[in-house]
Structure formats: structure tokens, C-alpha cells
Amino acid sequence: MTQPLDDRLRQALTRSQVIDMTTTGRTSGEPRRVEIVMHNLGGRRYISGMPFRQRRSWLANIEANPQITIHLKRGLQADVPATAREITDPTERRQILEQIARVWKRNDVDTMMNYSPLIEVIVEEA
């Protein structure tokens, strides 16, 4: 059940938090739900992941269909439709991953640049 963006929901979306994200399976067309961290950096929302040499299936799903659902589950519970944009530009990636690395107390931004997924989550203002 999706909810309109009221003030409480807008406020909840300003926090960096653990969420669930549903993508659509690129071959099955079935919903695929994963628990992940969404970061709020300068009023924009991002999802990354630990460095891993293999491409994440959720990222491949987003490449096939960028429509996702963000499931808030801590405090306010809500399902929020959104669009994902994979960030591939090296300058933009580094700028965001450096901030995420600070949050995670990591010092391997170069490894993250090569192997961490990174998307921006764009919430549709209803």
C-alpha cells in the first residue's frame, strides 16, 4: 500500500536508515525485496553497498526497470514509490562515496569506486 507524501513521511525520508527496497526481477518480473541502507546526503537519497566484485542482482534489476519501492520500517512504516538512478559518472560517484565512506568509517574509497553499487533514489512527490 503506497501512501501520499505527507509531512510525517517527508520527515521520515530525511533520515539515513535501514530500509527494505523492492525491485522487479529483470527476467522473472517478480518483486524482489532486499534490506539495505538508504543515506540522506544534502537532502538527496542514496543507496550503496559494500564493495563486492560481482554486480548485485538488485542493481541489474534496476537497470532493467528503475521503478522501485522503498519500505520504511523503523518508526514510521510506509511504502514509497521511487525511481532509481544508477550513478556511474566517476566524479559524482567519488563525491558521494567519500561521504558514505565517512559514515561507515571506511578508508577504501578507491575500492568502493570500483566495486560498490551506487544509486540515487528519487521519490515521486504525489
C-alpha positions as CSV (number, residue, x, y, z in Angstrom):
1,M,0.0,0.0,0.0
2,T,1.6,3.2,-1.1
3,Q,1.0,6.4,0.9
4,P,0.8,10.0,-0.2
5,L,3.8,12.1,0.9
6,D,2.6,13.9,4.0
7,D,4.8,15.9,6.4
8,R,5.5,12.8,8.6
9,L,6.6,10.8,5.6
10,R,8.7,13.6,4.2
11,Q,10.4,13.9,7.6
12,A,11.0,10.2,7.8
13,L,12.6,10.3,4.4
14,T,15.2,12.9,5.6
15,R,16.9,10.3,7.9
16,S,19.6,7.8,6.9
17,Q,18.2,4.5,7.8
18,V,17.9,0.7,7.2
19,I,15.0,0.1,4.8
20,D,13.7,-2.6,2.5
21,M,13.8,-2.0,-1.2
22,T,11.7,-3.8,-3.8
23,T,12.8,-4.1,-7.4
24,T,11.3,-6.0,-10.2
25,G,13.2,-9.1,-11.3
26,R,14.7,-8.5,-14.7
27,T,13.9,-11.9,-16.1
28,S,11.1,-13.2,-13.8
29,G,9.1,-9.9,-13.5
30,E,8.6,-10.9,-9.8
31,P,9.1,-8.5,-6.9
32,R,12.5,-8.8,-5.2
33,R,12.9,-7.4,-1.8
34,V,16.2,-6.7,-0.1
35,E,17.2,-5.0,3.2
36,I,19.6,-2.1,2.6
37,V,20.8,1.2,4.0
38,M,19.5,4.5,2.5
39,H,21.6,7.5,3.1
40,N,20.4,11.1,3.1
41,L,23.2,13.4,2.0
42,G,22.4,17.0,1.5
43,G,18.7,16.3,1.1
44,R,19.2,13.6,-1.6
45,R,18.8,9.9,-1.0
46,Y,21.4,7.3,-2.0
47,I,21.8,3.6,-1.7
48,S,25.2,2.0,-1.9
49,G,26.6,-1.3,-0.7
50,M,29.8,-2.9,0.5
51,P,32.5,-3.4,-2.2
52,F,31.9,-6.7,-4.0
53,R,33.4,-7.8,-7.3
54,Q,30.1,-9.3,-8.6
55,R,27.3,-7.0,-9.8
56,R,24.4,-7.0,-7.4
57,S,21.2,-8.6,-8.7
58,W,19.2,-5.7,-7.4
59,L,21.3,-3.3,-9.4
60,A,20.8,-5.4,-12.6
61,N,17.0,-5.4,-11.8
62,I,17.1,-1.5,-11.6
63,E,19.0,-1.3,-14.9
64,A,16.1,-3.2,-16.5
65,N,13.4,-1.3,-14.6
66,P,14.3,1.7,-12.5
67,Q,10.9,1.8,-10.7
68,I,11.4,0.7,-7.1
69,T,9.5,0.8,-3.8
70,I,11.2,2.0,-0.6
71,H,9.7,0.3,2.5
72,L,10.3,2.4,5.7
73,K,10.2,0.1,8.7
74,R,11.8,1.9,11.6
75,G,9.4,4.3,13.3
76,L,7.1,5.3,10.6
77,Q,6.1,2.4,8.4
78,A,5.3,3.2,4.8
79,D,5.8,2.0,1.2
80,V,7.1,4.8,-1.0
81,P,7.3,4.5,-4.8
82,A,10.5,5.9,-6.3
83,T,12.8,5.8,-9.3
84,A,16.4,4.7,-9.0
85,R,19.2,6.3,-11.0
86,E,22.5,4.4,-11.1
87,I,25.4,6.7,-10.6
88,T,28.2,5.9,-13.0
89,D,29.9,9.2,-13.5
90,P,33.3,8.9,-11.7
91,T,33.3,12.5,-10.3
92,E,29.8,12.2,-9.0
93,R,30.5,8.6,-7.6
94,R,33.6,9.7,-5.8
95,Q,31.9,12.8,-4.2
96,I,29.0,10.6,-2.8
97,L,31.1,7.5,-1.9
98,E,33.5,9.7,0.1
99,Q,30.6,10.9,2.2
100,I,29.2,7.3,2.6
101,A,32.7,6.1,3.5
102,R,32.9,8.6,6.3
103,V,29.5,7.5,7.6
104,W,30.7,3.8,7.6
105,K,34.2,4.8,8.9
106,R,35.8,3.3,5.8
107,N,39.1,4.4,4.3
108,D,38.9,2.5,1.0
109,V,37.1,4.9,-1.3
110,D,39.1,3.6,-4.3
111,T,37.8,0.1,-3.7
112,M,34.3,1.4,-3.3
113,M,34.7,3.3,-6.5
114,N,35.4,0.1,-8.3
115,Y,33.1,-2.4,-6.6
116,S,30.3,-0.7,-4.7
117,P,26.9,-0.2,-6.2
118,L,25.5,3.3,-6.0
119,I,22.1,4.7,-6.9
120,E,20.2,7.8,-6.2
121,V,16.6,7.3,-5.0
122,I,14.2,9.8,-6.5
123,V,10.9,9.9,-4.6
124,E,7.8,10.9,-6.6
125,E,6.1,13.8,-5.0
126,A,2.4,13.0,-5.2
